[in-house]
Amino acid sequence: MNAALAVESRFRLPDYVILRLDKLSMKYSLEARTPFLDYRLAEFAAMLPVEYKVNLKEQKEKYICRYAFAKYSVLDKETANRLKQPFTIPLADWLADPKSLPDFMQDILLGDVVKNQGILNDAFVKNLVSHVSTEGVGPQTLVSAADRVFAIVMFTLWYDEFFVR
């Protein structure tokens, strides 16, 4: 476990996670901080026994943080022990009623923009748009109809920007 964490800390963290956060935040003029990145804290964490990092009985990572947050009432016990979940945006909520979208998106999803570009199958796109629903969609959903529709909107806008104009 410690060897795997050392490799993660040495290679993936600086060359991927931190670099990506840094580039994306700078691109959009955001001030971002990666929590718990102080080298002294990292060195301390590296010296901790594995059982403080991962509770093997309960298969819970970040055990020492969860324990401390609950013990000292930083977080309530339920929140401190909640499973990790991805940050998602409510695409299904936004795209479920395409007639409520801004005009440019309605033109893409309900109009002739996709047909006129001649790249994507217009009938397929319209069918997919009609299947967007909020039912059964949540943070655990990997790819929904809304995700596919959003990708179509982004592709159509990109194509229009770089190839049509």
C-alpha positions in Angstrom: 0.0 0.0 0.0 2.7 2.5 0.9 4.7 1.7 -2.2 1.6 2.3 -4.4 0.9 5.6 -2.6 4.6 6.6 -3.1 4.3 6.0 -6.8 1.0 7.9 -6.9 2.6 10.8 -5.0 5.7 10.9 -7.1 4.3 10.5 -10.6 0.6 10.9 -11.0 0.0 13.7 -8.5 2.5 16.2 -9.8 2.4 15.3 -13.5 -1.3 14.8 -13.9 -3.6 15.9 -11.1 -1.8 19.1 -9.9 -0.7 20.1 -13.4 -4.3 19.8 -14.7 -5.7 21.8 -11.8 -3.1 24.4 -12.3 -3.6 24.8 -16.1 -7.4 24.7 -16.0 -7.6 27.2 -13.2 -5.2 29.6 -14.8 -6.9 29.3 -18.1 -10.1 30.6 -16.6 -8.5 33.0 -14.1 -9.6 31.0 -11.1 -7.8 30.9 -7.8 -7.6 27.2 -6.9 -5.8 25.4 -4.0 -5.2 21.7 -3.8 -5.9 20.9 -0.1 -3.4 19.1 2.1 -0.5 19.7 -0.3 2.0 21.0 2.2 5.2 18.8 1.9 5.4 18.5 5.7 1.9 17.1 5.9 2.6 14.8 3.0 5.8 13.5 4.7 3.8 13.0 8.0 1.1 11.1 6.1 3.7 8.9 4.4 5.0 7.8 7.8 1.6 6.8 9.1 0.8 3.1 9.3 -1.5 1.8 6.5 -4.3 1.1 8.9 -4.6 4.8 9.6 -5.0 5.5 5.9 -7.3 2.7 5.0 -9.7 0.8 7.2 -9.3 -2.6 5.7 -12.3 -4.1 7.6 -14.8 -1.5 6.3 -12.9 -0.9 3.0 -12.9 2.9 3.7 -10.1 5.1 2.4 -9.0 8.3 4.2 -9.7 6.7 7.5 -7.8 9.0 9.7 -9.5 12.1 8.1 -12.9 10.6 8.4 -12.3 9.5 12.1 -10.9 13.0 13.1 -13.6 14.9 11.3 -16.3 12.9 13.1 -14.6 12.8 16.5 -14.0 16.6 16.6 -17.4 17.4 15.0 -15.9 19.0 12.0 -18.4 17.0 10.0 -21.4 15.0 11.3 -20.7 11.2 11.4 -22.9 10.5 8.4 -21.1 13.0 6.2 -17.7 12.0 7.4 -18.4 8.4 6.5 -20.2 9.0 3.2 -18.9 7.2 0.2 -17.0 9.2 -2.3 -19.0 10.4 -5.3 -18.2 12.4 -8.4 -19.1 16.0 -8.9 -21.8 16.1 -11.5 -23.8 18.8 -13.2 -27.6 18.3 -13.6 -27.5 17.9 -17.4 -30.6 15.7 -17.4 -32.6 18.4 -15.5 -31.4 21.0 -18.0 -31.9 19.0 -21.2 -35.1 17.1 -20.3 -37.2 20.0 -21.8 -35.4 21.2 -24.9 -38.1 23.8 -25.6 -37.0 25.6 -22.4 -33.3 25.9 -23.6 -31.8 29.0 -25.2 -32.6 29.5 -28.9 -29.2 28.4 -30.2 -29.5 25.0 -28.3 -33.1 24.6 -29.6 -31.8 25.2 -33.1 -29.2 22.4 -32.6 -31.5 19.9 -30.9 -34.8 20.6 -32.5 -34.0 22.5 -35.7 -32.0 21.8 -38.8 -28.4 22.7 -37.6 -27.3 19.1 -37.3 -29.0 18.1 -40.6 -27.4 21.1 -42.4 -23.9 20.2 -41.1 -24.3 16.8 -42.6 -22.0 15.0 -40.1 -24.3 13.5 -37.5 -27.5 11.6 -38.3 -30.3 14.2 -37.7 -33.0 11.5 -37.0 -30.7 9.8 -34.4 -30.0 13.1 -32.7 -33.7 14.0 -32.5 -34.6 10.6 -31.2 -31.9 10.8 -28.5 -33.1 14.3 -27.5 -36.6 12.8 -27.0 -35.2 10.1 -24.6 -33.5 12.5 -22.2 -35.0 12.0 -18.8 -34.1 12.7 -15.2 -35.5 9.3 -14.1 -32.7 7.1 -12.8 -30.0 9.7 -13.4 -27.7 10.7 -10.6 -24.0 10.9 -9.5 -23.6 7.1 -10.0 -24.8 7.3 -13.7 -21.8 7.0 -15.9 -23.3 8.1 -19.2 -26.9 9.1 -19.8 -28.9 10.3 -22.8 -28.3 13.8 -21.4 -24.5 13.3 -21.5 -24.7 12.2 -25.1 -27.0 15.1 -26.1 -24.6 17.6 -24.4 -21.7 16.1 -26.3 -23.7 16.6 -29.5 -24.3 20.2 -28.6 -20.6 20.8 -27.9 -19.5 19.0 -31.1 -22.0 21.0 -33.2 -20.9 24.3 -31.7 -17.2 23.4 -32.2 -17.8 22.3 -35.8 -19.8 25.5 -36.5 -17.0 27.6 -35.0 -14.1 26.0 -36.8 -15.4 24.7 -40.1 -18.6 26.5 -41.1 -17.7 30.1 -40.5 
